[in-house]
């Protein structure tokens, strides 16, 4: 529901929302290029003269820099696990820490279903705040294709519409500009092949090959590169090893978003905070799961703290394909689900 507004305000905002989109920064010209835009996902990466780590380093690109991706290169010297490089206006960057993004501002929703609804960040990144006011305390940056639980839409002190988000772990609220999130429509989460019997679906994860394969009976329906846990069997502070466990498991819980990392309120871009990790399917009692990944695309080698990192689109497909089936706008579903074998 739109908080604290009369019907007259409601109608006025219907017009104002359309006008506010018109005065946003114009769509970057780069969006019209074939490959679109990329975002640097780590503190910095090097720009090279050629698509090779042995080439001359031309510059450093800082975290969250938005760059034009002009073309793909796959040189012989790789690296072999992920040989993809991008040609950019002034040189080349390796794809491992480039998230492909879009600039798709939205018309804000003026009504939110009772209890909340799923939304997804539709711009390269947006800043969250403690209040619907850009002069209030800043918090996390939320990144393209991360998922948020929106409880309400409110008028901010700047006259714009803001969404009130609920953090799924900390159970606190923060706010983002409403035009930076798009509604995840319920039909987007329709189950895939729900009539296939539970015992006919299975997932095989090869740690040696860094691959995931999904089967319906003996038919392969998905094969993709992943990033599993970095093999360090010493327990962390929480007592959980970082290596992805091997064995036979089952999907036991699913949630469309999860705040991962240290789970602290902060405005630091260098903190280990990953709010809104999308399309999470848990298969181990320690919290190991399949999920989408917005902080790297360096699939093909271990990168995680134990989970199975996937391309976000493929994690969403797996989320819909596996059992237990979770309905749209449900924050958590538990049950005995699809078989997972990790070798």
LOBALO-956656 format. One record per residue (C-alpha): residue number from 1; x, y, z. Coordinates in pm, 1 decimal. Last residue first. Example, Ala and Ser with C-alpha at 12.3 -4.5 7.8 and 13.67 -1.06 7.14 Angstrom:
! LOBALO-956656
SITE    k         x         y         z
SITE    2    1367.0    -106.0     714.0
SITE    1    1230.0    -450.0     780.0
This chain:
! LOBALO-956656
SITE    k         x         y         z
SITE  343    3138.0   -3561.7    -640.2
SITE  342    2821.4   -3377.8    -537.8
SITE  341    2487.6   -3555.4    -588.0
SITE  340    2167.2   -3354.6    -540.2
SITE  339    1824.2   -3520.7    -534.4
SITE  338    1521.6   -3291.4    -569.9
SITE  337    1302.8   -3217.2    -270.4
SITE  336    1203.0   -3310.8      83.1
SITE  335    1033.0   -2997.2     212.4
SITE  334    1078.5   -2633.1     310.1
SITE  333     951.6   -2316.4     142.2
SITE  332    1064.7   -1963.2     229.1
SITE  331     974.8   -1605.6     122.5
SITE  330     659.6   -1679.7     -71.4
SITE  329     578.5   -1412.3    -329.7
SITE  328     535.2   -1672.2    -605.4
SITE  327     486.4   -2031.9    -491.1
SITE  326     770.0   -2264.6    -404.4
SITE  325     782.4   -2614.9    -547.2
SITE  324     990.2   -2850.6    -333.6
SITE  323    1129.5   -2944.4    -580.1
SITE  322    1363.4   -2828.3    -852.6
SITE  321    1280.3   -2672.0   -1188.9
SITE  320    1183.9   -2321.1   -1074.6
SITE  319    1492.5   -2268.8    -857.0
SITE  318    1705.2   -2437.0   -1125.0
SITE  317    1582.8   -2182.2   -1383.1
SITE  316    1649.6   -1897.7   -1137.5
SITE  315    2000.0   -2031.5   -1076.1
SITE  314    2046.8   -2042.2   -1453.7
SITE  313    1949.0   -1676.1   -1496.2
SITE  312    2173.1   -1577.0   -1203.8
SITE  311    2479.5   -1753.0   -1341.2
SITE  310    2574.7   -1995.6   -1068.8
SITE  309    2771.0   -2005.5    -743.3
SITE  308    2753.7   -2338.5    -558.2
SITE  307    2788.0   -2263.8    -187.3
SITE  306    3097.0   -2334.9      22.6
SITE  305    3264.8   -1998.7      85.9
SITE  304    3280.6   -1941.0    -289.5
SITE  303    3535.4   -1907.0    -570.1
SITE  302    3626.3   -2254.7    -696.8
SITE  301    3703.2   -2257.6   -1072.1
SITE  300    3493.1   -2270.7   -1388.5
SITE  299    3279.4   -1966.2   -1331.3
SITE  298    3447.8   -1628.3   -1308.9
SITE  297    3124.9   -1431.6   -1341.3
SITE  296    3166.0   -1235.6   -1018.7
SITE  295    2973.1   -1032.0    -760.3
SITE  294    2618.7   -1083.2    -897.5
SITE  293    2581.3   -1455.8    -833.4
SITE  292    2266.1   -1668.5    -841.6
SITE  291    2223.4   -1949.2    -594.4
SITE  290    2278.5   -2318.9    -527.0
SITE  289    2302.7   -2384.9    -156.1
SITE  288    2520.9   -2471.5     141.8
SITE  287    2344.5   -2371.0     463.7
SITE  286    2520.8   -2604.1     705.8
SITE  285    2236.5   -2857.0     681.5
SITE  284    2300.0   -2909.6     312.7
SITE  283    2079.7   -2875.8       1.6
SITE  282    1958.7   -2515.9      -0.5
SITE  281    1808.9   -2362.7    -317.7
SITE  280    1860.2   -1985.3    -336.4
SITE  279    1717.6   -1782.2    -624.0
SITE  278    1887.7   -1445.3    -572.4
SITE  277    2141.8   -1306.5    -324.6
SITE  276    1951.0   -1001.2    -197.7
SITE  275    2212.0    -865.0      38.3
SITE  274    2574.6    -971.5      -7.0
SITE  273    2784.7    -810.8     265.0
SITE  272    3154.8    -880.6     311.9
SITE  271    3242.1    -513.9     360.6
SITE  270    3430.3    -332.1      83.4
SITE  269    3139.0    -111.5     -23.6
SITE  268    3105.6      12.1     332.4
SITE  267    2760.7     156.3     412.7
SITE  266    2697.9     -90.2     692.1
SITE  265    2431.7    -293.2     870.1
SITE  264    2580.0    -634.2     941.3
SITE  263    2500.8    -968.6     783.1
SITE  262    2859.0   -1106.2     769.9
SITE  261    2802.2   -1256.2     425.9
SITE  260    2465.7   -1358.0     284.0
SITE  259    2129.4   -1179.3     276.1
SITE  258    1903.1   -1433.4     108.0
SITE  257    1653.3   -1408.4    -171.8
SITE  256    1401.2   -1624.8    -358.2
SITE  255    1403.3   -1887.3     -82.2
SITE  254    1417.8   -2263.8    -111.7
SITE  253    1462.5   -2532.3     150.4
SITE  252    1540.9   -2905.4     155.4
SITE  251    1697.6   -2977.4    -183.3
SITE  250    1833.8   -3325.1    -131.0
SITE  249    2177.4   -3468.0     -61.2
SITE  248    2417.7   -3737.6    -177.4
SITE  247    2786.0   -3682.3    -107.5
SITE  246    3050.2   -3414.1    -125.6
SITE  245    3058.4   -3096.2      82.7
SITE  244    3156.4   -2767.1     -84.9
SITE  243    3479.7   -2655.5      79.2
SITE  242    3451.2   -2350.5     305.8
SITE  241    3443.1   -2546.1     630.6
SITE  240    3174.4   -2443.0     883.2
SITE  239    3266.3   -2366.6    1245.7
SITE  238    3110.3   -2019.2    1248.8
SITE  237    3451.6   -1858.1    1293.2
SITE  236    3575.0   -2053.2     992.8
SITE  235    3649.5   -2423.3    1004.3
SITE  234    3973.8   -2538.1     841.4
SITE  233    3884.7   -2745.1     537.6
SITE  232    3994.0   -2480.6     291.2
SITE  231    3891.7   -2596.7     -55.7
SITE  230    3739.8   -2282.9    -217.2
SITE  229    3370.0   -2358.7    -241.2
SITE  228    3210.3   -2423.0    -579.3
SITE  227    3202.7   -2205.1    -888.8
SITE  226    2975.2   -2322.8   -1166.8
SITE  225    2990.1   -2413.6   -1535.6
SITE  224    2669.8   -2528.8   -1702.2
SITE  223    2476.2   -2829.8   -1824.2
SITE  222    2097.4   -2830.5   -1812.7
SITE  221    1827.2   -3067.5   -1941.6
SITE  220    2023.8   -3391.9   -1977.0
SITE  219    1781.9   -3678.0   -2036.7
SITE  218    1848.1   -3996.2   -1837.9
SITE  217    1551.4   -3952.4   -1598.8
SITE  216    1512.9   -3575.8   -1604.7
SITE  215    1869.9   -3465.7   -1552.9
SITE  214    2056.9   -3157.1   -1433.8
SITE  213    2432.7   -3119.3   -1480.4
SITE  212    2650.8   -2877.2   -1286.7
SITE  211    3016.1   -2826.6   -1370.8
SITE  210    3331.7   -2726.7   -1189.3
SITE  209    3514.2   -3015.2   -1362.0
SITE  208    3676.8   -3150.6   -1045.4
SITE  207    3388.7   -3033.5    -826.2
SITE  206    3137.9   -3220.2   -1041.7
SITE  205    2781.0   -3139.8    -940.7
SITE  204    2504.1   -3379.0   -1043.5
SITE  203    2141.3   -3273.2   -1006.1
SITE  202    1850.8   -3515.2   -1013.6
SITE  201    1494.0   -3534.0   -1139.8
SITE  200    1317.7   -3865.9   -1195.7
SITE  199    1269.3   -3935.5    -821.4
SITE  198    1040.8   -3634.6    -784.5
SITE  197     818.1   -3736.8   -1073.4
SITE  196     803.9   -3505.7   -1379.9
SITE  195     470.5   -3324.9   -1361.5
SITE  194     630.6   -2999.6   -1244.4
SITE  193     820.8   -2961.8   -1574.5
SITE  192     931.8   -2605.1   -1489.1
SITE  191     741.9   -2439.1   -1204.2
SITE  190     591.8   -2093.0   -1269.0
SITE  189     824.9   -1833.7   -1119.5
SITE  188     799.0   -1573.5   -1395.3
SITE  187     419.5   -1611.9   -1372.2
SITE  186     423.4   -1434.8   -1035.1
SITE  185     569.5   -1113.0   -1182.9
SITE  184     901.4   -1005.6   -1035.5
SITE  183     828.2    -633.8    -996.6
SITE  182    1104.9    -406.9   -1115.4
SITE  181    1337.6    -202.2    -898.5
SITE  180    1525.2     122.5    -973.3
SITE  179    1212.3     335.5   -1021.7
SITE  178    1121.3     285.9    -656.2
SITE  177    1429.5     458.1    -518.9
SITE  176    1553.9     242.8    -232.7
SITE  175    1465.9     217.8     136.6
SITE  174    1571.5      25.0     444.1
SITE  173    1384.9    -190.9     691.5
SITE  172    1522.5    -428.3     952.1
SITE  171    1461.8    -800.3     993.5
SITE  170    1838.1    -870.6     999.1
SITE  169    1803.9   -1188.9     794.7
SITE  168    1532.3   -1119.6     533.6
SITE  167    1603.4    -747.6     514.5
SITE  166    1266.3    -582.8     458.3
SITE  165    1249.3    -318.7     187.9
SITE  164    1046.3       3.8     183.3
SITE  163    1017.2     122.1    -174.5
SITE  162    1059.0     491.4    -250.9
SITE  161     845.2     732.0    -449.6
SITE  160     971.6    1082.3    -518.7
SITE  159     887.4    1411.2    -347.5
SITE  158    1240.0    1452.7    -208.9
SITE  157    1122.1    1384.2     147.8
SITE  156    1010.2    1044.7      26.9
SITE  155     662.4     921.5     -52.8
SITE  154     620.1     559.3      42.2
SITE  153     581.0     222.8    -128.2
SITE  152     539.4     -82.4      90.1
SITE  151     676.1    -421.5     194.5
SITE  150     925.6    -489.8     -84.1
SITE  149    1134.8    -806.4     -56.2
SITE  148    1444.6    -759.2    -269.8
SITE  147    1623.1    -963.1    -535.7
SITE  146    1964.5    -901.1    -690.2
SITE  145    1942.6    -884.2   -1067.8
SITE  144    2153.5    -565.9   -1091.4
SITE  143    2312.3    -467.2    -762.5
SITE  142    2201.5    -323.8    -430.6
SITE  141    2445.4     -82.0    -270.0
SITE  140    2420.8    -116.8     102.1
SITE  139    2347.6     156.5     356.5
SITE  138    2330.5     533.5     337.8
SITE  137    2221.4     736.3     642.9
SITE  136    1967.6    1003.4     556.8
SITE  135    2034.2    1277.6     301.1
SITE  134    1901.9    1057.1      19.9
SITE  133    1563.3    1038.3     194.7
SITE  132    1323.3     748.6     216.8
SITE  131    1491.7     644.6     544.8
SITE  130    1778.8     412.3     636.5
SITE  129    1908.8     432.1     282.0
SITE  128    1975.2     192.9      -4.9
SITE  127    2192.0     280.1    -303.6
SITE  126    2118.0     154.5    -653.7
SITE  125    2318.8     -55.9    -894.9
SITE  124    2339.2    -149.5   -1263.3
SITE  123    1963.6     -83.9   -1305.6
SITE  122    1674.2    -332.0   -1285.3
SITE  121    1706.8    -446.8    -922.2
SITE  120    1451.0    -723.5    -869.8
SITE  119    1121.8    -717.4    -679.0
SITE  118     936.1    -980.8    -480.2
SITE  117     622.1    -890.8    -287.8
SITE  116     499.5    -782.0      53.8
SITE  115     251.2    -887.2     321.2
SITE  114     -43.1    -720.2     152.1
SITE  113      35.8    -680.9    -215.2
SITE  112     209.1    -351.8    -303.5
SITE  111      15.4     -73.3    -475.7
SITE  110     159.7     236.4    -643.9
SITE  109     411.6      40.2    -846.5
SITE  108     690.8     265.4    -969.4
SITE  107     737.7     303.4   -1347.5
SITE  106    1067.7     128.0   -1402.6
SITE  105    1425.3     217.8   -1488.7
SITE  104    1591.5     -32.9   -1725.0
SITE  103    1967.2      26.5   -1748.2
SITE  102    2116.3    -316.3   -1813.3
SITE  101    2400.9    -518.2   -1666.1
SITE  100    2668.2    -769.5   -1759.1
SITE   99    2871.6    -833.8   -1447.7
SITE   98    3245.2    -801.9   -1505.7
SITE   97    3479.3    -965.2   -1256.6
SITE   96    3571.2   -1277.4   -1450.5
SITE   95    3521.8   -1124.0   -1795.2
SITE   94    3884.1   -1022.3   -1853.3
SITE   93    3920.2    -665.6   -1971.4
SITE   92    4044.1    -532.5   -2305.1
SITE   91    4145.8    -194.6   -2447.6
SITE   90    4025.8     164.9   -2465.0
SITE   89    3666.8     130.4   -2590.6
SITE   88    3605.6    -218.9   -2447.8
SITE   87    3680.5    -562.2   -2592.6
SITE   86    3565.5    -825.5   -2347.9
SITE   85    3760.9   -1137.3   -2255.0
SITE   84    3635.2   -1495.2   -2223.9
SITE   83    3893.6   -1768.5   -2162.9
SITE   82    3732.7   -1899.9   -1841.7
SITE   81    3877.5   -2231.4   -1718.6
SITE   80    4150.1   -2215.8   -1984.5
SITE   79    4288.9   -1873.4   -1890.4
SITE   78    4282.8   -1826.3   -2180.6
SITE   77    4613.8   -1847.7   -2361.8
SITE   76    4434.3   -1936.4   -2685.1
SITE   75    4239.6   -1611.8   -2692.0
SITE   74    3859.8   -1598.8   -2649.2
SITE   73    3752.9   -1244.9   -2747.2
SITE   72    3407.0   -1091.4   -2715.3
SITE   71    3288.1    -752.9   -2839.2
SITE   70    3207.4    -389.4   -2767.3
SITE   69    3125.7    -402.7   -2396.2
SITE   68    3078.6     -45.1   -2276.6
SITE   67    3184.3      19.6   -1918.5
SITE   66    3013.2      98.3   -1589.2
SITE   65    3260.7     144.0   -1302.0
SITE   64    3115.0     -26.5    -996.5
SITE   63    3454.2     -97.5    -836.9
SITE   62    3747.0      81.1   -1001.1
SITE   61    3903.5      31.4   -1342.4
SITE   60    4281.4      40.0   -1345.7
SITE   59    4481.2     149.3   -1649.3
SITE   58    4690.4      42.4   -1944.4
SITE   57    4844.6    -285.6   -1835.8
SITE   56    5057.4    -424.4   -2114.8
SITE   55    4976.0    -779.8   -2218.6
SITE   54    5067.7   -1092.2   -2020.5
SITE   53    4719.1   -1119.6   -1867.8
SITE   52    4594.6   -1144.9   -2224.6
SITE   51    4319.8    -988.8   -2433.6
SITE   50    4544.0    -704.8   -2559.6
SITE   49    4623.9    -352.0   -2432.9
SITE   48    4494.5    -443.2   -2087.3
SITE   47    4257.6    -271.0   -1841.6
SITE   46    4325.0    -394.4   -1490.9
SITE   45    4063.0    -467.1   -1226.5
SITE   44    3954.7    -280.9    -912.3
SITE   43    3770.2    -316.9    -582.4
SITE   42    3552.1    -593.8    -725.1
SITE   41    3233.9    -612.6    -937.1
SITE   40    3324.0    -394.5   -1236.1
SITE   39    2993.1    -340.8   -1418.5
SITE   38    2931.4    -424.4   -1784.3
SITE   37    2706.6    -265.3   -2044.2
SITE   36    2556.0    -367.1   -2376.0
SITE   35    2683.8    -653.7   -2590.3
SITE   34    2546.9    -527.2   -2922.3
SITE   33    2566.1    -157.5   -2841.9
SITE   32    2245.5      35.3   -2774.5
SITE   31    2303.9      39.2   -2400.4
SITE   30    2629.1     224.6   -2468.0
SITE   29    2429.4     539.4   -2539.8
SITE   28    2341.5     551.1   -2172.5
SITE   27    1968.6     587.8   -2109.8
SITE   26    1913.9     947.8   -2009.4
SITE   25    1957.7    1044.3   -1643.4
SITE   24    1610.8    1054.8   -1487.5
SITE   23    1389.7    1346.4   -1589.4
SITE   22    1138.5    1143.3   -1792.2
SITE   21    1117.1     876.9   -1524.9
SITE   20    1007.4    1142.8   -1278.8
SITE   19     732.2    1254.9   -1518.0
SITE   18     576.9     909.8   -1529.2
SITE   17     590.6     884.2   -1152.8
SITE   16     446.5    1235.1   -1117.5
SITE   15     136.4    1144.5   -1316.1
SITE   14      44.4     845.8   -1102.1
SITE   13     172.6    1045.9    -807.0
SITE   12    -102.6    1304.0    -850.0
SITE   11    -362.7    1028.7    -857.0
SITE   10    -236.4     883.0    -528.7
SITE    9    -205.9    1229.2    -371.4
SITE    8    -573.2    1292.2    -451.1
SITE    7    -660.6     950.2    -308.8
SITE    6    -482.7    1052.7      10.1
SITE    5    -129.8     945.1      96.1
SITE    4      19.0     815.6     422.2
SITE    3     171.4     492.5     289.3
SITE    2     104.7     358.1     -58.6
SITE    1       0.0       0.0       0.0
